[in-house]
């Protein structure tokens, strides 16, 4: 049996099986585009509103749309009747994650890496890392949930609850950890992100689902129509990587050591938070479709919000802004590793 045949037999598509390779190639391609064809990121960068890149938003929308197609609105109501998954998500994201992020980052940036980073710059890096830790993911978590075959309706509820909590919890947590009083939520970024990454794809998915089922039936929808979107999410992810790394190629090449040093606490934190949420879900005997997205939401970050606050509060050229960018650069490779872990441990759960 060929590798491709084995992939089909196991339900893993060609792109998903070799996703690590495609990601590496897209990262290299993105950096190359930024260096040798800088006019491309310069033009794309003009289409940005409230620190949200519209080209990237469109690609993320394409990634999310196939998952939204799977959501039956009655299942959203049922999801609210299963509070344990929401408890895991909320406690992990708001009572654990920001504080472990601060402790881990402070330990590495101010103590372990003291010979390599000036004290003032380490403080700025710490601020950016804390901003990432206090902003749970809104958009990409739908992609990670999709790749782990998570419950789409429950993931939607988890994201919606987090977005509501951000409105009143983000500012005081960041202010407390950083000892500053002038940090505020950029509501334009938050509202625009919620509309682009939740409202629009959900509405489009609902309208499409209703029309296709009405005209063709549920069997056609599940067995034929949905399969047409099998590779859309992966292709959107890869194109997003090319764009993001084309934007940040200069930063990567100019600050390789500091980017690596900042990435260390971010990586440790990501694996820790995923382990806490995923392990807690297992102890509570939640099904894998809820456990995997719960772990992914805690592990990933709302980097658009973090970048916006870092720039507004500390400046475009600040260490805080650079640290949030490192969060963007490291998130996809790390999250893909966690996706693989979640998929390989599916048997730990009863359903």
Residue pairs with C-beta under 8 A, 6 or more apart in sequence:
1 9
3 17
4 14
7 13
7 14
7 16
7 17
13 230
13 231
13 234
15 22
15 231
15 234
15 235
15 238
16 147
16 234
19 234
19 336
20 336
22 234
22 238
23 238
23 241
23 332
23 333
23 336
26 238
26 239
26 241
26 242
26 245
27 241
27 245
27 333
29 242
29 245
30 241
30 242
30 243
30 244
30 245
30 246
30 249
31 245
31 246
31 249
31 252
31 253
32 249
33 40
33 41
33 242
33 245
33 246
33 249
34 41
34 245
34 246
34 247
34 248
34 249
34 250
35 249
35 250
35 253
40 246
41 243
41 246
41 247
41 249
44 53
44 55
44 243
44 246
44 247
45 53
45 247
47 53
47 54
47 55
48 54
49 188
49 192
50 186
50 188
50 189
50 192
50 308
51 186
51 189
51 304
51 307
51 308
51 311
52 189
52 192
52 193
52 196
52 304
53 243
53 247
55 243
56 240
56 243
56 244
57 196
57 197
59 236
59 237
59 239
59 240
59 243
60 139
60 140
60 143
60 196
60 197
60 236
60 240
61 196
61 197
61 200
61 201
62 232
62 233
62 235
62 236
63 140
63 142
63 143
63 146
63 232
63 233
63 236
63 237
63 240
64 139
64 142
64 143
64 197
64 201
65 201
65 204
65 205
65 229
65 232
66 146
66 226
66 229
66 230
66 232
66 233
67 142
67 143
67 145
67 146
67 152
67 155
67 205
67 233
68 142
68 152
68 156
68 201
68 202
68 204
68 205
68 206
69 205
69 208
69 209
69 225
69 226
69 229
70 152
70 205
70 226
71 152
71 153
71 156
71 202
71 205
71 206
71 209
72 153
72 209
73 206
75 151
75 153
75 154
76 153
76 156
76 157
78 153
79 151
79 153
79 154
79 156
79 157
80 157
82 154
82 290
84 281
84 284
84 286
84 290
85 154
85 158
85 281
85 286
85 290
85 291
85 294
86 157
86 158
86 161
88 277
88 280
88 281
88 284
88 286
88 294
89 158
89 161
89 162
89 277
89 294
89 297
89 298
90 161
90 162
90 165
92 273
92 276
92 277
92 280
92 294
92 298
93 136
93 162
93 165
93 297
93 298
94 165
94 169
94 173
96 273
96 276
97 133
97 134
97 136
97 269
97 273
97 298
98 130
98 133
98 134
98 173
98 174
98 177
99 177
100 133
100 269
100 272
100 273
101 129
101 130
101 132
101 133
101 134
101 265
101 269
102 126
102 129
102 130
102 133
102 177
104 265
104 268
104 269
104 272
105 125
105 126
105 129
105 130
105 133
105 265
105 266
105 269
106 126
107 265
108 261
108 264
108 265
108 268
109 117
109 122
109 125
109 126
109 129
109 261
109 262
109 265
110 119
110 122
110 123
110 126
113 122
113 261
113 264
114 122
116 257
116 258
116 261
117 125
117 258
117 261
121 319
122 319
123 319
124 314
124 318
124 319
124 320
124 322
124 323
125 258
125 262
125 319
125 320
125 322
125 323
126 178
126 323
127 178
127 310
127 313
127 314
127 319
127 320
127 323
128 262
128 306
128 310
128 314
128 318
128 319
128 320
128 321
128 322
128 323
128 324
128 326
128 327
129 262
129 265
129 266
129 323
129 327
130 174
130 177
130 178
131 174
131 305
131 306
131 309
131 310
131 320
131 323
131 324
132 266
132 301
132 303
132 306
132 323
132 324
132 327
133 269
133 301
134 169
134 170
134 173
134 174
134 177
134 306
135 166
135 170
135 301
135 302
135 303
135 305
135 306
135 309
136 162
136 166
136 297
136 298
136 300
136 301
136 302
137 159
137 296
137 297
137 300
137 301
137 302
138 159
138 162
138 163
138 193
138 194
138 197
138 198
138 302
138 304
138 305
139 193
139 196
139 197
139 302
139 304
140 300
140 331
140 332
140 335
141 155
141 158
141 159
141 293
141 296
141 297
141 300
142 152
142 155
142 156
142 159
142 197
142 201
143 233
143 236
143 237
144 150
144 292
144 293
144 296
144 300
144 335
144 338
144 339
145 151
145 152
145 155
145 292
145 293
145 296
146 152
146 233
147 233
147 336
147 339
147 343
148 288
148 292
148 293
148 296
148 339
148 342
148 343
149 288
149 289
149 292
149 343
150 288
150 289
150 290
150 292
150 293
150 296
151 287
151 289
151 290
151 293
154 289
154 290
154 293
155 293
155 297
156 198
156 202
158 293
158 294
158 297
159 198
159 297
160 198
162 297
163 190
163 194
163 198
166 185
166 190
166 302
166 305
167 185
167 190
170 185
170 305
171 183
171 184
171 185
174 180
174 183
174 309
175 181
175 183
180 313
182 313
183 309
183 313
184 309
184 312
185 305
185 309
186 305
186 308
186 309
186 312
189 304
189 305
189 308
190 305
193 302
193 304
193 305
209 221
212 220
212 221
212 225
213 221
216 224
216 225
237 332
241 332
244 328
244 329
245 252
245 329
248 325
248 328
248 329
251 259
251 322
251 325
252 259
252 329
255 322
258 322
259 322
259 326
259 329
262 322
262 323
262 326
263 326
263 329
263 330
266 326
266 327
266 330
266 334
267 330
267 334
270 299
270 300
270 330
270 331
270 334
270 335
270 338
271 299
271 334
271 338
273 295
273 298
273 299
274 295
274 296
274 298
274 299
274 338
274 341
275 295
276 298
277 291
277 294
277 295
277 297
277 298
277 299
278 291
278 292
278 294
278 295
278 342
280 294
281 290
281 291
281 294
281 295
282 291
282 348
282 349
285 350
286 294
286 349
287 349
287 350
287 351
288 342
288 346
288 348
288 349
288 351
289 351
291 342
291 349
292 342
295 338
295 342
296 335
296 338
296 339
296 342
299 334
299 335
299 338
300 331
300 335
301 327
301 331
303 324
303 327
303 328
303 331
306 324
306 327
307 321
307 324
307 325
307 328
310 318
310 320
310 321
310 323
310 324
311 318
311 321
313 320
314 320
314 321
315 321
